[in-house]
Amino acid sequence: MATSPPFPTYPPGPEGLVLRHPHWWQRRWVRYGALITLLALSGLVILALVRRQTGTEGFLVGIGLAMLPVPWLIAAFRWLDRVAPGPWRNLIFAFAWGACAAALIAIVANSFATKWIATATADPASANTLGATVIAPIVEESAKAAAVLLVFLFRRRDFTGIVDGVVIAGITATGFAFTENILYLGTAFGTDQLTGDGGIASVTAATFFVRIVMSPFAHPLFTTLTGLGFGISALSAERQRVRRVLLPQCGLLLAMSMHAFWNGSSTFGEFGFFAVYGAFMVPVFGLLTWLAIWTRQRELRTVREELPAYVLAGWLGPAEPFALGSMAARRTARDYARHHHGRTAARAVAQYEAYATSLAFLRRRGRQGKAGADFVVRERELLDELWKRRDTARPALEYAARAAAPAWPVHAAPVATAWPGYGYPAAPYSVYNPYRS
């Protein structure tokens, strides 16, 4: 293994130079603490507001019914993110922001704006229509987009492309829809309690059918357009500053427009809702689903195309690019490690797969001239993480490659010196720099 450190070294500064410690507000635990406190307070306030409007019984019914689509939506976004899974802390933050902070901003701002318009125009009916079709889309999509922006700015290494944008946006919107559904379903249940309605003819059943059965993907679909804009921006070169700024804004405007069109469907006549649902929402949902799956397959192809350079440099085993570029082979490798060495080994293989995928994406950006100034440092960090886990991961990946495609051609190792039983070089060559390719 190369002995150079995975980070740049600098000569010592002038004698007597003292490095200043960061201010207290710049410390990580302070920032995390402030963020957790903000989200917790937002959650308590929004829950209190919703409970006051729905009543305790309606609140509990609303939570139970609103929870039903959440695991399915989160599982769908996690499946999409399996090629290069982001850390759980980003997903937890996104869901908490949508369910707490974004929902609180929306309920307060929407109520204030609608009441102000009703007072100014003396027309409450028009104010409600304007609030639903104009104010709500602008406020809600902006509040949800804030979570995507925060991850984009402060977790840039975890935000590398379209899939990351779609996943963060979708999880944020899932949290927002969860809180909103509690409000709508709890209110509907309270209405039924007053009128004595029940069964299929009740307001609760109708609300459940529209929001949970027919359109659980509505909010995730809107906000996904914002995430798409941020994802394409993340793929752009740093010198393309205008594009990097405009694309997220265009995605946000599309999300607002689609949200407004959906909310306004009830004003298009008796069957306006079903017409918009069938002619617009379903096709857009299908198109974005296809785009997300195509992007996922493109990421796997990137892994298969970029990693062979590290095989030739001696960092990876000959069969690893194929095994890492196949989700079935990855799963087989983890199962092999778990069966023979336990859960810790399976976790190490999963980490190896994630680091190798990040390395492939980094190299692709480098070849395209889109990598940042820290390319070499980041590449060395990833290679170092792979090297730490090679003894556990490589046998599992070799087995997975043989099991998935026994006849698949592999790249020959560049030197004859090998580790016992593997045929890999005893130490890798110098780091492969795509800027020199």
N, C-alpha and C positions, 0 to 999 in steps of 0.2 A: 504494500500500500504506500502511496506517496506520503512523504513526511511533511509536506508543507501544510500549514494550518488552514482550515476552511474559512478564514476571514483575513482581511488585509492587516498587516502589521505596520506600524509606523515608528520611526525613531523617537526616542524620548525627547520631550520638549526642553526648553531652556531651564537651567538650574533655578530652582526657586519658584517655578511655575506651578500653581495649585489649581487643580481642576475643580470647578464649582459644582456642587451638588444641586440636583434639580429642586425647585421650590416644592413645598409640600403639596400644592394642588396639581403638580405634574407627576406625582407618584401614581403607580398603577393601581394600588389598592384604594387610593382616594377616588380615582375615576370610576373604578368598578363599584365602590360603595355608593357614590353619588348616583350612578345609573340604576343600581338595584333599588335604592331608596326612592328614586323618581318613579320607577315602574310600580313598585309596591304601593306607594301613595296613590298613584293613578288608578291602580286596580281597586283599592279600597273605596275610592270616591265613586268610580263608575259602578261598582257593585251596589253601593248605597243608593245611587240615583236610580238604577234599574229596579232595585227592590222596592223603593218608594213608589215607583210608577206601577209596578205589577202586583205588589203585595207579596207576602212571604210564600203563600201557596203557589201563586203564579210564577214566582221566581224559581222555586224548586222544580216545578214542571218544565219551565223554560230551559233550565240547565240540563235536565235529563234528556229532553228532545233535541236541544241544540248540539249536544255532545255526539250524537249519532254519526254525522258525516265526518267529524274531525279526524278520527283514526284513519279513515280511508283516504282522505285528502293528503294527510301527512305521509302515509305510506306511498302514495302515488308520486309525491315530490321526492321522497327519499329514494324510490326506485330510479327515478330520472337522474338522481345525483350519485348513483352507485359507482360510476366510472371513476370520478375523482371526488369522493365524499368530503364535503366541508365539515368543519368541526361542529359538534353538537351545540356549543355555546352560541354560535351564530344563529342557529335555528331556534334555540330557546329564546334568545333576544328578539328575533323577528316575531315569533308568535306572541311573546309577552308585550311587545310594542303594539302589535295590531289589536290584541284583546284589551289592553289597558290604556296606553297613552293615546293611540290613534282613535280609539272608541270614545275616550273622554273628550278629546278635541272636537270630534265630530258632533257629539250630542250637545255640547255646550255651544259651539259655533252655529250649528244648524238651528237650534232653538232661538238663539239671539237674533240671527239674521231673519228668520221667518217672522218673528214677532215685530222686528223693526219694519219690515216691508208691510206687514199687515197694518201697523200703526200709521205708516206714511201714506199708504194708498187707501186705507179704510175699506179694504176688500180682502177679508181673511181667506176666501176660497182661492183667489188668484195668488195670494201670498203662499199658500200651501203648495199649489201647483208649481210656482216659480222656485220655491225652496227645494222641492223634490227633483226637478228637472235641471236646475242650474246651480243652486247653492250647494246642495248635497254632493253632487259629483266633484265639484271643485274642492270642497273642504275635505271630503273623505279620501279622495285619491291623493291629495297633497299630503295629508297626514300619514297615509300608508307609505307613500314614496319616501318620506323622511327616514324610515328604517332602511330602505335600500340604499339611500344616499349615505347614511352613517356607516353601513358595512362597506360600501364602496370606498369611502375615504379612510376609514380607520382599520379595516381588515383587508387591505388591498391584495395581499398575497393569497387570500382565500377567494378573491373575486377575480377570476381570470377569463370569463367568457359568458356566452349566452346562457348556458345551463345554470351557472351560479346566479345570474340575475333573475332567471325565471323561478328558481327554487326559493330564493330569499323573498322575492315579491309574493310568490304563491303562499308561502308559510305565513307571511305577515297578513295577507288578506284572509287566510283561514282563521287566524286569531280574531281579526276584526269581525268577520261574519259570525263567529261563535258568539261574541258578545251581543251583536245586533240581533241575532236569532233569539237569544234569551229574552231580549226586550219585546220583540214582535210576538213570540209564542206565549210569553207570560202575559202580555196585554190581551191577546186573543183568549187565553184561558179565563182571565178575569171578566172579559165581556160575556163569555158563555156562562160563567157563574151568576152574573146579574140577570141574564135573559132566560136561564134554565135550559139552554140548548145543549145537546150532547150527540155523540156518535158521528157519523159521516157528515151530517148536515151542520155540524158546529163550525164556528169560526176557527177554532183551534185546528180542526182537521184540514180545513181549506188552507190555512196558513202553513201547516206542516207539509201539505202536498206541494204547494208552490215553492216554498223556500228550501225544504229539505230533500224532497223527492225529485222535483223537476229542475231546480237550479241551485244545487249546492256549490256548483263551480262558478257562479256568477261573479262574486267578488274576486276570487283568485284569477278569473279570466281577465277582468278589467286591469288589475294591478300587474298581471304578467306582461302587459304591453309596456308598462313603465320599466319592469325588470329587463325586458328585451332591449329597450333603449340603452340602459346602463350596461348590459352585457356586450352589445356591439361596440359601445364606447370603450369598454375594457380591452377589446381586441384591436383597437386603433393605436397607431404609433403615437408616442408622446408629442411629436412635432405637429400632429394633426389636432391642434388645440380647439379650433372652431368646431370640428366634427365631434370631438370628445365632449364639448359643452352642449351642442345643439341636439345630439341624439337622445340623451335622457329627457330633455324638454319635449322633444317630439313624441317620445313614448308616453310621457305624462299627459300631453294634450290628447293623444289617441285614447288613453284610458278614460279621461274625463268625458270625451265625446261619446264613447261607447256606453259608459255608465249613464250619461244623460239620455241617450237613445233608449236604453233599457227602462229607465225610470219613467220616461215619457210614453211608454207603450200603452199604458192604461188610458191615455187621452186620445188614442187613435181609433176609438170605436169599440164596439162590443167584443170583437175578436182581435183587437189590436195586440194584446199581450201574446196570444198564441201565434199570430202572424210574425211578430218580431222574434219570438222564440224559435219558430221553425225555419224562417227564411234568413235569419241573421245570426242569432246566438249559436245555434247548433253548427252551422257551417264554419263560423269563426273558431269555435271550440275545436272542431275537427282539424282545421288548418293549423292552429297553434299546437295541437297535440302532435300532428305529423311533423311540424318543424322541430319540436322538442325531441322527438324520437330520432329524427334524421341527424340532429346535432349530436345526440348521444352516440350514434353509430360513427359519426365523423370523428368524435373524440377517440373512440377505439381504433379507428384507422390511423389517427395521428400517432398513437402509441406504437402501433406495428411499424410505422414508417420512420419514426424518429429514433427509437431505441437501438436499432442495429448499429448506429455509430458508436454507442457505448460498448457494444459487444466487441467491435473491432479494436476499441481502445482498452479492452480487458476488464471493464467494470462490471459487465453483466454476462451471464451465461448464454450459450448459443441459442437455446430454445426459449429464453425468457421473453423476447419481443412478441412472439406468437401467444404464449400463455398469458401475458399481461394484456394483450389486445383482444382477449376473448373472455366475456363474463362467465361463460360456462367453465372455462379452464381456471379462472380465478377461484370460483366457488369450489372446484375440485381440489385445488391446492390448499385452500383453507380447511376443507374436510379431511384431507390427508394429514395435515399437520395436527389437527385436533385429535384424530384417531390414534396417531402414533406418539404424539408428544404432549397432548393436553391443550387446554384453552389458551394458556399463555403463548404457546407456539402459534396457534391459529391467529391470535391477536397480532403477533409479530409479522406473520405473513400478510395479514390485512394492511398493516402499516407499511410494509415493503411495497405492496401493490399501489398504495396511495402515493408514496414518495416517488415511485417510478413513473407513475402517471403525471405527477407534477413536473418531473424532470423532462418528460416528452413534450409537455405543453410549453415549458420554458425554452426548450431548444427550438421548437417551431417558431415561437415569437422572435427568438434570436436570429434565425435564418431569414425571417421576414423583415428584420430591422425594427421590430416593435418592442424589444426587451428594454428594460430600464438600465440605468447606469450600474446597478448592483448585480448584473447578470452573472459575472464570474463568481462573485461571493455566494449568490443564491445557488448556483449550480454546484459549487463545492459543498455547500451545506447538505444538499439533497443526496449527493454521492456519498457523503460521509454517513448519512442516516441509512442508506442502502447497505453500505459496507458493514455496519454494525449488526445487521440482521441477516447477512448472506448465508451463514451456516444453517440457519433454520429455514429460510425462505427458498433457497435454490433447490434443494432436493424435492421440496413440495412442488415447485413450479416445473421442474424437470418431469416429475411424475404426471402432473396435469397436462403438460404438453404431449407426452406420449399417449396418455389416455384419450385426449381430445382429438388428436390428429397424428397417429403414429408415423405417417409418411410425410409429414410436413417438413419442407427443407429448412434447415437451420444454418446459421452463419458459423463458419469454422472459427475456432479460437486462433488468434494471431500468432501465438508462440507455443512451443512444445512443452515448456515447463508447466507442470500442473499440480493442483492439489490432489491428494490421494483420492482416487475413485471418481473424479469429476471431469478432468480434462480441461480445467480452467487455468489461466495463467496464475502463477504464484503471486504476482502483484500487478495491478493495472498500470497501463501506460499513463502518461500525463493526461490531464483532463482534456476532453475534446471540446474545443471552442468553435461553435458554429460560425462565429464572425470570421474565422479563417478558412471556412469551407467555400 
